[in-house]
Amino acid sequence: MENLLNFDTVKNSLPKLLVGSLSENLHSENLKFESINKSGRASAEVHWLFKPEEANGSAAAIIHYYAGGSAPPHLHTGFELIYILEGEMKTSTGIVKKNDLVLLKPGSIHESSSEIGCVALIIWQQPVTVINE
């Protein structure tokens, strides 16, 4: 399936990230994405802002789902915030689009996918647990 979302355009519209007294543009060439096609995820990559091992289980990342990308059903042990920067994502609660903010509470279960692709800022309070079906 072709990628209907022009990620290069999206990278140029990402907000400025302020880190302490330093600032870094998220759309800079310093963005380092890595594949996350594991734990049942498909056609996705991640740029970590901070990882669970750096923050007592909390994490934040820019996630890029290619067209057809998905994440399997998973359980949230803490809160999760999803802010859609570009494209759209289908979740268990419906379709969320650019500038939509999703709050998932501890104990919630959901899965997600994207027919056209999307870029999202995701913040996890605690790691998620993939549910094996």
Secondary structure, DSSP 8 states (H G I E B T S, - for coil): ----S-HHHHHTT--EEEETTEEEETTSTT---EE---TT-EEEEEEEEE-GGGTTT-EEEEEEEEEEEEEEEEEESS-EEEEEEEEEEEETTEEEETT-EEEE-TT-EEEEEESS-EEEEEEESS-EEE---
